[in-house]
Amino acid sequence: MYRLLFERVLARLDAERMHHLGFGLLRALLCLPFLRRLVRRFTSPPDPALTIEALGRRFDAPIGLAAGFDKDAIGYEQLYALGFGFIEVGTLTGQAQPGNPKPRMFRVVRHRGLINRLGFNNGGSLAAIARVSRPREVPLGINIGKTKAVPEEEAVADYVLSSDRLGAFADYVVVNVSSPNTPGLRNLQAVELLRPLLASVRASLDRASPKRHVPLLVKIAPDLADEDIDEVAALALELKLDGIIATNTTIGRAPLSEDEIARVGAGGLSGAPLKARALAVLRRLYARVGDRLVLIGVGGIESAEDVLERILAGATLVQAYTGFIYGGPLWPRRVRRELSRLLRARGYDSVRAAIGQGVLLPRAPG
Ligand SMILES: Cc1cc2nc3c(=O)[nH]c(=O)nc-3n(C[C@H](O)[C@H](O)[C@H](O)COP(=O)(O)O)c2cc1C
């Protein structure tokens, strides 16, 4: 039914307006805690096989909502009720900012993709404090980025401003250096710049939360060269980060036609066209870091098969954004149920048992 509605009606309307409409409706419908509990009981029947301990806490499913959907942390409890195992809010920046001129979000329905150049539209990390500091059940990641108006030389201070403010309330914090829509941001992935940035955010989290270790992850682009991926992996180990999120959207345009590319213009491409590269980046990271870091696989995940493929490639947790848009509000429930079935069918009694099992280990010499 959602598919029909999507194809006949939703896909014809402006993507960003539809997002605000749909999200607004969800927030209104599920504004009462008892309704959220009821819905969650329907979407998320407990299954010990889906439960996973990671980043110092328990997730009742490994499937999370990726950053960008709830940038200002205004509806993560409602989104969680739909059946996600965790929600990542943000990207939040040091200062509030409007983002790029509209239109700035487009569907490429033929390829089950999205292109966005939102440019971190958000109300800023100060305003978000009130919303993330309430007691909650939802495992919550907080994703932080750089304010556009802040010059690159002052980027570290802008990230630290946000981690000082929000770190104590996060189940994990993500340093986002991989959005293609803030000029110069992805340059911060170069290790000379990334080292001081991550070290400063780490120190900020330790100050903000002296009693509880707040896990820190870095989110990388799929467009990095393989050697750069290796360097980020080595740096993450050196700085004792907790994990890496792979990947953000791509500036690549395959397999779009010339017409589609011209119609949409600049921005990051997500969804099915990103699947193969995001998986390849994850595999490369797992080959470098193994079990020493928590890898979160994201990019083009549409089904439980895709989820299991990422887990077998080395992901402990996964996330989706575009697959959820195309799949509708019942998508997380469907994928949960199907993943439960798939795991058992493949002989795994837990997510943990499946992590990295699709990787061929080098044969011992002799
Ligand atoms: C409309 C839109 C907005 C996004 N905004 C953010 C963001 O603010 N911060 C971020 O780290 N990633 C953002 N992303 C990237 C997603 O979190 C995710 O990494 C990417 O879309 C790949 O996953 P997917 O193929 O499941 O969508 C955004 C993606 C989309 C489609």
The ligand as an SDF file (V2000), in Angstrom:
LIG
                    3D

 31 33  0  0  0  0  0  0  0  0999 V2000
   18.4360   13.7570    2.8770 C   0  0  0  0  0  0  0  0  0  0  0  0
   19.6870   13.2400    3.5520 C   0  0  0  0  0  0  0  0  0  0  0  0
   20.2770   13.9880    4.5560 C   0  0  0  0  0  0  0  0  0  0  0  0
   21.4350   13.5150    5.1900 C   0  0  0  0  0  0  0  0  0  0  0  0
   22.0020   14.2500    6.1870 N   0  0  0  0  0  0  0  0  0  0  0  0
   23.0830   13.7620    6.8410 C   0  0  0  0  0  0  0  0  0  0  0  0
   23.6580   14.4710    7.9200 C   0  0  0  0  0  0  0  0  0  0  0  0
   23.1790   15.5280    8.3220 O   0  0  0  0  0  0  0  0  0  0  0  0
   24.7680   13.9570    8.5130 N   0  0  0  0  0  0  0  0  0  0  0  0
   25.3100   12.7540    8.1260 C   0  0  0  0  0  0  0  0  0  0  0  0
   26.3010   12.3160    8.7130 O   0  0  0  0  0  0  0  0  0  0  0  0
   24.7830   12.0590    7.1060 N   0  0  0  0  0  0  0  0  0  0  0  0
   23.6790   12.5230    6.4670 C   0  0  0  0  0  0  0  0  0  0  0  0
   23.1350   11.7940    5.4400 N   0  0  0  0  0  0  0  0  0  0  0  0
   23.7870   10.5410    5.0290 C   0  0  0  0  0  0  0  0  0  0  0  0
   23.1350    9.3290    5.6480 C   0  0  0  0  0  0  0  0  0  0  0  0
   23.2720    9.3500    7.0500 O   0  0  0  0  0  0  0  0  0  0  0  0
   23.7860    8.0360    5.0990 C   0  0  0  0  0  0  0  0  0  0  0  0
   25.1450    7.9830    5.4840 O   0  0  0  0  0  0  0  0  0  0  0  0
   23.7130    7.9630    3.5730 C   0  0  0  0  0  0  0  0  0  0  0  0
   22.4980    8.4690    3.0960 O   0  0  0  0  0  0  0  0  0  0  0  0
   23.8740    6.5220    3.0740 C   0  0  0  0  0  0  0  0  0  0  0  0
   22.8510    5.6880    3.5880 O   0  0  0  0  0  0  0  0  0  0  0  0
   21.5170    5.3260    2.7610 P   0  0  0  0  0  0  0  0  0  0  0  0
   21.9490    4.8250    1.4170 O   0  0  0  0  0  0  0  0  0  0  0  0
   20.8470    4.2790    3.5960 O   0  0  0  0  0  0  0  0  0  0  0  0
   20.7260    6.5730    2.6580 O   0  0  0  0  0  0  0  0  0  0  0  0
   21.9890   12.2600    4.8080 C   0  0  0  0  0  0  0  0  0  0  0  0
   21.3680   11.5140    3.7980 C   0  0  0  0  0  0  0  0  0  0  0  0
   20.2330   11.9810    3.1700 C   0  0  0  0  0  0  0  0  0  0  0  0
   19.5960   11.1410    2.0770 C   0  0  0  0  0  0  0  0  0  0  0  0
  1  2  1  0
  2  3  1  0
  2 30  2  0
  3  4  2  0
  4  5  1  0
  4 28  1  0
  5  6  2  0
  6  7  1  0
  6 13  1  0
  7  8  2  0
  7  9  1  0
  9 10  1  0
 10 11  2  0
 10 12  1  0
 12 13  2  0
 13 14  1  0
 14 15  1  0
 14 28  1  0
 15 16  1  0
 16 17  1  0
 16 18  1  0
 18 19  1  0
 18 20  1  0
 20 21  1  0
 20 22  1  0
 22 23  1  0
 23 24  1  0
 24 25  2  0
 24 26  1  0
 24 27  1  0
 28 29  2  0
 29 30  1  0
 30 31  1  0
M  END
$$$$
